[in-house]
Amino acid sequence: MNFIFVCPEAEDLKCSVEKRCAAPARAINQTGRYNADLIGWRDFALNSPEVADLLENSDYIIIHRGLWAPLLTRIQHWKARDKTIIADFVDAYQLMNDEELTDVHDLEVNGGLQAGDQSDKNTPYLTQLKWVLQSMHGATTPSQRLCDDWNPYTRTLVLPDFLDLDRLNLIIPQEHDGVTLGWRGTVRQLYSMKKSGILMALEALFQMRTNAKVLFSVDHPEAIGPLNLPDRQVEIVGWNEQGGWYRHLGRIDIGLSPMVGDMEQRSGCCSILEFMALKIPWIASQGPAVYDYQSYGWIVENTPESWLKAAVETVDYLNDYRAEAAVAPYLYAISKSLEENVQTIVDTYVRLGSLYSTRPLNHTTPKPSGRLILKEDQG
């Protein structure tokens, strides 16, 4: 079987493409039983001749993000040629306001449609998204809640963010002074963190523990205003600097994962898994997103008092929490590696293609051994 991943080309989405497209494609190719390739969103949307042969020889086309009206014609074209077309997305578009949707749309087609290309600017973006999803065989997201939201429009299955251990194994602990807490997200998320109470908790922590500091990895550091935190205890780095977030993971002692509101509770938890795989203790907001991780870290209410209590104790007893992180959390994380779960990825795509025509949603397809052979259900 041949898989094609259609990927957005914006610089700010490189991490998303790596996680949901490039790393799974490498894992699929390493099996020796299947093939996977990546193509750009623009090449697919505009029917570029450079990718025609790849698409013609594909069995499954997975479109990551960029699920807007310009793709409708191409989706119908390839469906008519017996290709299985699957959407993959990670954001709760339905919870975004018009400004946020516009920003996301522009980001996902940045490097895609150019001046003079056809683009539907009159139809609301959420309507475009529904049209596109309804035209496809199905969709994958890293969140069960997000799947539940979109199942009325297309058959949607959970496909978790599995870990690329080959990449994580290149990260080694870096010598540094004090205790560094770390978080990665967007500037918009950074300001929404105020509602979680974590920024107030960090302000108090830095007064109580002068050896503590925080590293924020954000998409646009130049857009960050005052945070009311001591400059000497705050470091801000950009996503797109050389090495990005992974360059700094080796000097993070405590991971942070504040989640505020319904949108973030519908996100995947790859950052928490990465902390666990690197034996880094972590603190996260309570909620559905971290339900499966309750035994492996510190889950807190979104209040300054709860965040402060967790941060102070983890800083003060860091070695004890590191020892705990090196056992059950670490073993759980490595069980979620791409290498261990590549067949799950393939089976999920195959199942969506089968669901479209014959199988009920709760049907479980047995995992094959050796080369995967599709068979039509009998009866």
C-alpha positions as CSV (number, residue, x, y, z in Angstrom):
1,M,0.0,0.0,0.0
2,N,1.1,3.5,-0.8
3,F,0.4,6.5,1.5
4,I,0.7,10.2,0.5
5,F,0.7,12.9,3.2
6,V,-0.4,16.3,1.9
7,C,1.3,18.9,4.2
8,P,1.0,22.7,4.7
9,E,4.2,24.6,4.0
10,A,4.2,27.4,6.5
11,E,7.3,27.7,8.7
12,D,5.2,27.8,11.9
13,L,3.6,24.5,11.1
14,K,6.9,22.5,10.6
15,C,6.6,20.9,14.0
16,S,3.0,19.8,13.3
17,V,4.0,18.4,9.9
18,E,6.9,16.6,11.5
19,K,4.7,15.0,14.2
20,R,1.7,14.1,12.1
21,C,3.2,13.5,8.7
22,A,7.0,13.2,8.3
23,A,7.7,11.0,11.3
24,P,4.8,8.6,10.6
25,A,5.9,8.4,7.0
26,R,9.4,7.5,8.0
27,A,8.0,4.8,10.4
28,I,5.7,3.4,7.6
29,N,8.7,3.2,5.2
30,Q,10.8,1.4,7.8
31,T,8.4,-1.5,7.9
32,G,9.4,-2.5,4.4
33,R,5.8,-3.5,3.8
34,Y,4.3,-0.1,2.9
35,N,5.4,3.1,1.2
36,A,4.8,6.7,2.2
37,D,5.7,10.1,0.7
38,L,5.1,13.8,1.5
39,I,3.9,16.4,-0.9
40,G,3.0,20.1,-0.4
41,W,-0.5,21.5,0.0
42,R,-0.1,23.8,-3.0
43,D,1.0,21.0,-5.3
44,F,-2.1,19.0,-4.3
45,A,-4.5,21.9,-4.5
46,L,-3.3,23.1,-7.9
47,N,-2.7,19.7,-9.4
48,S,1.0,20.2,-9.9
49,P,2.5,17.8,-12.5
50,E,5.4,17.2,-10.2
51,V,3.3,15.1,-7.9
52,A,0.9,13.5,-10.4
53,D,2.7,10.1,-10.5
54,L,2.9,9.9,-6.7
55,L,-0.8,10.5,-6.4
56,E,-1.7,8.2,-9.3
57,N,0.1,5.4,-7.6
58,S,-1.2,6.1,-4.1
59,D,-3.9,4.1,-2.2
60,Y,-4.4,6.5,0.7
61,I,-4.1,10.3,0.6
62,I,-3.9,11.9,4.1
63,I,-4.4,15.7,4.1
64,H,-3.0,17.3,7.2
65,R,-4.6,20.7,7.9
66,G,-5.6,23.2,5.1
67,L,-9.0,21.6,4.8
68,W,-10.6,24.5,2.9
69,A,-12.8,24.9,-0.2
70,P,-9.9,25.0,-2.8
71,L,-9.4,21.2,-2.2
72,L,-12.9,20.1,-3.0
73,T,-12.2,19.6,-6.7
74,R,-9.0,17.6,-6.1
75,I,-10.7,15.5,-3.5
76,Q,-13.5,14.5,-5.8
77,H,-11.0,13.9,-8.7
78,W,-9.0,11.4,-6.6
79,K,-12.0,9.7,-5.0
80,A,-13.3,9.0,-8.5
81,R,-10.0,7.2,-9.1
82,D,-10.6,4.9,-6.1
83,K,-8.2,6.7,-3.7
84,T,-9.1,6.8,0.0
85,I,-9.0,10.4,1.1
86,I,-8.5,11.1,4.9
87,A,-8.3,14.4,6.7
88,D,-6.0,14.9,9.7
89,F,-6.3,17.9,12.0
90,V,-5.5,18.9,15.5
91,D,-7.3,22.1,16.2
92,A,-10.8,22.7,17.5
93,Y,-11.8,25.0,14.6
94,Q,-15.4,25.1,15.7
95,L,-14.4,26.9,19.0
96,M,-12.5,29.6,17.2
97,N,-13.8,33.1,16.6
98,D,-13.7,34.7,13.2
99,E,-10.3,36.3,13.8
100,E,-8.8,33.1,14.9
101,L,-10.2,31.1,12.0
102,T,-8.8,33.7,9.6
103,D,-5.4,33.5,11.2
104,V,-5.4,29.7,11.0
105,H,-6.6,29.6,7.4
106,D,-3.9,32.1,6.3
107,L,-1.3,30.1,8.2
108,E,-2.3,26.8,6.6
109,V,-2.4,28.1,3.1
110,N,0.7,30.2,3.5
111,G,3.0,28.9,0.8
112,G,0.0,27.3,-0.8
113,L,-2.3,29.4,-2.8
114,Q,-0.6,32.4,-4.4
115,A,-1.8,35.7,-5.8
116,G,-4.1,34.9,-8.7
117,D,-5.0,31.4,-7.6
118,Q,-8.6,30.5,-7.0
119,S,-9.7,30.8,-3.4
120,D,-13.2,31.0,-1.9
121,K,-13.2,34.1,0.2
122,N,-17.0,34.5,0.4
123,T,-18.0,31.2,2.1
124,P,-17.4,31.2,5.9
125,Y,-14.3,29.2,6.8
126,L,-16.2,26.8,9.2
127,T,-18.7,26.1,6.3
128,Q,-15.8,25.3,4.0
129,L,-14.3,23.0,6.6
130,K,-17.6,21.1,6.9
131,W,-17.9,20.8,3.1
132,V,-14.4,19.3,2.8
133,L,-14.9,16.9,5.7
134,Q,-18.2,15.7,4.3
135,S,-16.5,15.0,1.0
136,M,-13.8,12.7,2.5
137,H,-13.8,9.1,3.6
138,G,-13.0,10.1,7.2
139,A,-10.7,12.0,9.5
140,T,-8.2,11.4,12.3
141,T,-7.4,13.7,15.3
142,P,-5.3,13.2,18.4
143,S,-8.3,13.8,20.7
144,Q,-11.4,11.8,21.5
145,R,-13.4,14.9,22.3
146,L,-12.4,16.4,18.9
147,C,-13.5,13.2,17.2
148,D,-16.9,13.4,19.0
149,D,-17.3,17.0,17.8
150,W,-16.8,16.2,14.1
151,N,-18.3,12.7,13.8
152,P,-21.6,14.3,12.6
153,Y,-19.7,15.5,9.5
154,T,-17.4,12.6,8.8
155,R,-16.3,9.3,10.3
156,T,-13.6,10.4,12.8
157,L,-11.1,8.2,14.6
158,V,-8.5,9.0,17.3
159,L,-4.9,8.7,16.0
160,P,-2.6,9.7,18.9
161,D,0.6,11.7,18.6
162,F,3.1,8.8,18.8
163,L,6.7,9.6,19.8
164,D,9.7,9.7,17.5
165,L,12.2,8.0,19.8
166,D,15.0,8.3,17.3
167,R,14.7,12.0,17.5
168,L,14.3,12.1,21.3
169,N,17.2,9.8,21.9
170,L,19.5,12.5,20.4
171,I,18.6,14.8,23.3
172,I,21.0,14.6,26.2
173,P,20.8,16.4,29.5
174,Q,22.7,19.8,29.5
175,E,24.5,21.1,32.5
176,H,22.9,24.3,33.8
177,D,22.5,26.3,37.1
178,G,19.3,26.2,39.1
179,V,16.0,24.6,38.1
180,T,14.4,25.3,34.7
181,L,10.7,24.8,34.0
182,G,9.7,24.6,30.4
183,W,6.6,25.2,28.2
184,R,6.0,25.3,24.4
185,G,3.0,27.0,22.8
186,T,1.8,30.1,20.8
187,V,1.8,33.7,22.0
188,R,-2.0,33.5,22.1
189,Q,-1.9,30.5,24.4
190,L,0.7,32.3,26.6
191,Y,-1.7,35.1,27.3
192,S,-4.6,32.7,27.9
193,M,-2.4,31.0,30.5
194,K,-3.3,33.9,32.8
195,K,-6.7,32.3,33.3
196,S,-5.0,29.1,34.6
197,G,-3.3,31.0,37.4
198,I,0.1,29.7,36.4
199,L,1.7,33.1,35.7
200,M,0.7,34.3,39.1
201,A,2.1,31.1,40.6
202,L,5.4,31.5,38.7
203,E,5.7,35.1,39.9
204,A,5.4,33.9,43.5
205,L,7.6,30.9,42.9
206,F,10.5,33.1,41.6
207,Q,10.3,35.2,44.8
208,M,10.3,32.1,47.0
209,R,12.9,30.1,45.0
210,T,15.5,32.4,43.4
211,N,17.2,29.3,41.8
212,A,14.1,28.7,39.6
213,K,13.5,30.0,36.1
214,V,11.2,29.3,33.2
215,L,11.8,28.8,29.5
216,F,9.0,29.7,27.1
217,S,9.2,28.4,23.5
218,V,6.7,30.4,21.4
219,D,5.9,31.0,17.8
220,H,6.5,34.7,17.7
221,P,8.7,35.9,20.6
222,E,8.7,39.5,19.2
223,A,5.0,39.7,19.9
224,I,5.3,39.0,23.6
225,G,4.6,42.0,25.9
226,P,5.2,42.3,29.7
227,L,4.6,39.1,31.7
228,N,5.3,40.6,35.2
229,L,8.0,38.0,35.7
230,P,11.7,38.8,36.6
231,D,13.7,39.1,33.4
232,R,16.6,37.2,34.9
233,Q,14.3,34.2,35.6
234,V,12.6,34.1,32.2
235,E,14.0,32.9,28.9
236,I,11.9,33.2,25.7
237,V,13.0,31.3,22.5
238,G,11.3,31.1,19.1
239,W,10.0,27.9,17.4
240,N,12.0,28.5,14.3
241,E,15.4,29.2,15.7
242,Q,18.0,26.6,14.9
243,G,17.2,23.4,16.7
244,G,13.9,24.8,18.0
245,W,12.2,23.4,21.0
246,Y,14.2,20.1,20.9
247,R,17.5,22.0,21.3
248,H,16.3,23.2,24.7
249,L,14.6,20.1,26.1
250,G,18.0,18.8,27.4
251,R,18.0,21.6,30.1
252,I,14.4,21.5,31.2
253,D,14.0,20.0,34.6
254,I,10.2,20.3,35.0
255,G,7.6,20.3,32.2
256,L,4.6,22.5,32.3
257,S,1.3,21.9,30.4
258,P,-1.4,24.4,31.5
259,M,-4.7,23.9,29.5
260,V,-7.3,26.6,29.7
261,G,-10.8,26.1,28.3
262,D,-12.5,23.6,25.9
263,M,-10.1,24.3,23.0
264,E,-6.9,23.1,24.7
265,Q,-8.8,20.2,26.4
266,R,-9.3,19.0,22.9
267,S,-5.6,19.0,22.1
268,G,-3.1,16.1,22.0
269,C,-0.7,15.6,24.8
270,C,2.5,14.9,22.9
271,S,4.5,17.4,25.0
272,I,3.6,15.5,28.1
273,L,4.7,12.2,26.5
274,E,8.0,13.8,25.4
275,F,8.6,14.9,29.0
276,M,7.9,11.4,30.2
277,A,10.2,9.8,27.5
278,L,13.0,12.1,28.7
279,K,12.3,11.3,32.4
280,I,11.3,14.9,33.1
281,P,8.7,15.4,35.9
282,W,5.7,17.5,34.7
283,I,2.7,19.5,36.0
284,A,-0.5,19.8,34.0
285,S,-4.0,21.2,34.3
286,Q,-6.7,18.7,35.2
287,G,-9.3,17.8,32.5
288,P,-10.2,15.2,29.9
289,A,-7.0,15.8,27.8
290,V,-4.8,14.3,30.6
291,Y,-7.2,11.6,31.8
292,D,-4.9,8.8,30.7
293,Y,-1.9,10.4,32.3
294,Q,-3.1,10.9,35.9
295,S,-0.8,8.3,37.3
296,Y,2.4,9.7,35.7
297,G,2.6,13.4,36.8
298,W,1.1,16.1,38.9
299,I,-2.4,17.2,37.8
300,V,-3.6,20.5,39.3
301,E,-6.7,22.7,39.3
302,N,-6.3,26.0,37.4
303,T,-5.8,28.2,40.4
304,P,-2.6,30.1,41.4
305,E,-2.6,28.2,44.7
306,S,-2.6,24.8,43.1
307,W,0.1,25.6,40.5
308,L,2.3,27.2,43.2
309,K,2.0,24.2,45.6
310,A,2.9,21.8,42.8
311,A,5.8,24.0,41.5
312,V,7.4,24.6,44.9
313,E,7.3,20.9,45.9
314,T,8.6,19.7,42.5
315,V,11.5,22.3,42.7
316,D,12.3,21.4,46.3
317,Y,12.2,17.6,45.8
318,L,13.3,17.5,42.2
319,N,15.6,14.4,42.6
320,D,12.7,12.4,44.1
321,Y,10.4,13.4,41.3
322,R,13.1,12.5,38.7
323,A,13.5,9.1,40.2
324,E,9.7,8.5,39.9
325,A,9.7,9.9,36.3
326,A,12.4,7.3,35.3
327,V,10.1,4.3,36.1
328,A,6.4,4.0,35.2
329,P,6.1,7.3,33.3
330,Y,9.1,6.5,31.2
331,L,7.9,3.0,30.4
332,Y,4.5,4.2,29.5
333,A,5.9,6.9,27.1
334,I,8.2,4.5,25.2
335,S,5.2,2.2,24.7
336,K,3.7,5.1,22.7
337,S,6.6,5.2,20.2
338,L,6.1,5.3,16.4
339,E,8.1,2.1,16.1
340,E,5.7,0.2,18.4
341,N,2.6,1.7,16.9
342,V,3.2,2.0,13.2
343,Q,0.7,-0.8,12.5
344,T,-1.9,1.1,14.5
345,I,-1.4,4.1,12.2
346,V,-1.8,1.9,9.1
347,D,-4.8,0.1,10.5
348,T,-6.5,3.3,11.4
349,Y,-6.3,4.6,7.8
350,V,-7.4,1.3,6.4
351,R,-10.3,1.1,8.8
352,L,-11.6,4.6,7.7
353,G,-11.5,3.5,4.1
354,S,-13.4,0.3,5.0
355,L,-15.9,2.1,7.2
356,Y,-17.0,4.3,4.3
357,S,-18.6,1.4,2.5
358,T,-19.2,-1.6,4.6
359,R,-18.1,-1.8,8.3
360,P,-19.9,-0.4,11.4
361,L,-17.9,2.1,13.4
362,N,-17.4,-0.3,16.3
363,H,-16.0,-3.1,14.1
364,T,-12.5,-4.2,15.1
365,T,-10.2,-5.3,12.3
366,P,-7.7,-7.9,13.4
367,K,-4.1,-6.9,13.0
368,P,-2.5,-8.9,10.1
369,S,0.9,-10.5,10.2
370,G,3.1,-9.9,7.2
371,R,1.9,-7.9,4.2
372,L,-1.5,-6.3,4.8
373,I,-4.1,-7.6,2.3
374,L,-7.5,-5.9,2.1
375,K,-10.5,-8.2,1.8
376,E,-14.1,-7.2,1.4
377,D,-16.4,-8.2,4.2
378,Q,-18.5,-11.2,3.4
379,G,-22.2,-10.6,4.0
